[in-house]
Amino acid sequence: MMGAPPLAAVPPLPAPTRWPCRLLRRGAGLLAGLLAATGLAACSPQAELPQVLFIAVGTNPDQVINGRLHVEFRERLRLMERNFRKIHPGIRFRFSLYPEEGLIQAMRHLQWAGLEPDLLFVSGKAAHELLQAGITIPFPAKQGS
């Protein structure tokens, strides 16, 4: 069996082609063009991205958080947002609903992740609990400031 030809012949390697080099040169040219365009775009005046004000809303224990409740709160906040945008036109509102009985734990998790809201709409009782838990600080921080 030593001198027997192999059962399946291995095809020879194809001759090297130049297409990968051309493709790399074209890709490098395209990348250089995109970088140049990005640099020029940075010099041109652009509209600022809208700023988003994140609002956490505390819900009563008897309220079920569902789509209907989101629509109800969105309608309530729409008038406030419209009036606020008269002063600060680039601001958008985004809100999340949280049951007030789990608000302290939820805010601690959000703080830990660096995602705490900018504003809290909660009952007076919940506001005092958040203050006592060290989640919020009074504004102004000092009397007379």
C-alpha positions as CSV (number, residue, x, y, z in Angstrom):
1,M,0.0,0.0,0.0
2,M,3.0,2.2,0.2
3,G,3.1,3.0,-3.5
4,A,-0.7,3.2,-3.9
5,P,-2.0,6.6,-5.0
6,P,-4.2,8.5,-2.5
7,L,-7.9,7.9,-2.7
8,A,-8.8,11.6,-2.8
9,A,-6.5,14.0,-4.4
10,V,-5.8,17.3,-2.5
11,P,-6.3,20.2,-4.8
12,P,-3.3,22.5,-5.2
13,L,-3.3,25.9,-3.5
14,P,-4.6,28.6,-5.7
15,A,-2.2,31.2,-7.0
16,P,-2.1,34.3,-4.8
17,T,-4.3,37.1,-6.0
18,R,-4.0,40.8,-5.4
19,W,-7.7,41.4,-4.5
20,P,-7.2,41.4,-0.7
21,C,-4.6,44.2,-1.0
22,R,-7.0,46.2,-3.2
23,L,-9.8,45.6,-0.8
24,L,-7.7,46.7,2.2
25,R,-6.6,49.8,0.4
26,R,-10.2,50.7,-0.5
27,G,-11.3,50.0,3.1
28,A,-8.5,52.2,4.4
29,G,-9.4,55.0,2.0
30,L,-13.1,54.7,3.1
31,L,-12.1,54.8,6.7
32,A,-9.9,57.8,6.2
33,G,-12.8,59.6,4.4
34,L,-15.2,58.8,7.2
35,L,-12.8,60.1,9.8
36,A,-12.2,63.3,7.9
37,A,-16.0,63.8,7.5
38,T,-16.5,63.3,11.2
39,G,-13.8,65.8,12.0
40,L,-15.4,68.4,9.7
41,A,-18.9,67.7,11.1
42,A,-17.6,68.4,14.6
43,C,-16.6,71.9,13.4
44,S,-20.0,72.8,12.0
45,P,-22.8,74.1,14.3
46,Q,-25.2,71.4,15.3
47,A,-28.4,71.4,17.3
48,E,-27.9,70.1,20.8
49,L,-29.3,66.8,21.8
50,P,-32.4,67.0,23.9
51,Q,-31.8,66.8,27.6
52,V,-34.0,64.3,29.4
53,L,-35.3,64.8,32.9
54,F,-35.9,61.5,34.6
55,I,-38.9,61.5,37.0
56,A,-39.8,58.7,39.5
57,V,-43.4,58.7,40.5
58,G,-44.5,56.9,43.6
59,T,-47.9,55.1,43.3
60,N,-50.3,54.2,46.1
61,P,-50.6,50.6,47.2
62,D,-54.1,50.3,45.7
63,Q,-52.9,51.3,42.2
64,V,-51.8,48.6,39.8
65,I,-48.9,49.6,37.6
66,N,-50.0,48.8,34.1
67,G,-50.3,50.5,30.7
68,R,-53.4,52.4,31.6
69,L,-51.7,53.9,34.7
70,H,-48.8,55.0,32.5
71,V,-51.1,56.7,30.1
72,E,-52.9,58.4,33.0
73,F,-49.6,59.8,34.5
74,R,-48.3,60.8,31.1
75,E,-51.4,62.9,30.6
76,R,-51.0,64.5,34.0
77,L,-47.3,65.3,33.4
78,R,-47.9,66.6,29.8
79,L,-49.3,69.9,31.0
80,M,-46.4,70.4,33.4
81,E,-43.9,69.4,30.7
82,R,-45.4,71.8,28.2
83,N,-45.2,74.7,30.6
84,F,-41.6,73.7,31.7
85,R,-40.5,73.6,28.0
86,K,-41.6,77.2,27.6
87,I,-38.6,78.1,29.8
88,H,-36.3,75.2,28.8
89,P,-37.3,74.1,25.3
90,G,-34.6,71.3,25.0
91,I,-35.9,69.3,28.0
92,R,-37.9,66.1,27.6
93,F,-39.5,64.2,30.4
94,R,-39.3,60.5,31.0
95,F,-41.0,58.9,34.0
96,S,-41.1,55.6,35.7
97,L,-43.7,54.4,38.2
98,Y,-42.7,52.7,41.5
99,P,-45.0,51.5,44.3
100,E,-44.3,53.6,47.3
101,E,-44.0,50.7,49.7
102,G,-40.9,49.5,47.8
103,L,-39.6,53.0,46.9
104,I,-36.6,53.1,49.3
105,Q,-35.3,49.7,48.0
106,A,-35.8,50.7,44.4
107,M,-34.0,54.1,44.8
108,R,-31.1,52.4,46.6
109,H,-30.7,50.0,43.6
110,L,-30.9,52.9,41.2
111,Q,-28.4,54.9,43.2
112,W,-26.0,52.0,43.3
113,A,-26.2,51.7,39.5
114,G,-25.8,55.4,39.0
115,L,-29.3,55.7,37.5
116,E,-31.2,57.6,40.2
117,P,-34.0,59.9,38.9
118,D,-33.6,63.7,38.7
119,L,-37.0,64.3,40.4
120,L,-39.3,62.3,42.6
121,F,-43.1,62.8,42.8
122,V,-44.1,61.1,46.0
123,S,-46.5,61.6,48.9
124,G,-45.3,63.5,51.9
125,K,-45.0,60.3,53.9
126,A,-42.8,58.7,51.3
127,A,-40.7,61.9,51.0
128,H,-40.0,61.8,54.8
129,E,-39.1,58.1,54.6
130,L,-36.7,58.8,51.7
131,L,-35.1,61.6,53.7
132,Q,-34.7,59.5,56.8
133,A,-33.2,56.7,54.8
134,G,-30.6,59.1,53.4
135,I,-31.8,58.7,49.8
136,T,-32.7,62.3,49.3
137,I,-31.3,65.6,50.7
138,P,-33.3,68.7,51.4
139,F,-33.1,71.6,49.0
140,P,-31.6,74.1,49.8
141,A,-29.2,71.9,51.8
142,K,-28.7,74.6,54.5
143,Q,-31.3,77.0,55.9
144,G,-30.9,80.4,54.3
145,S,-28.9,79.1,51.3
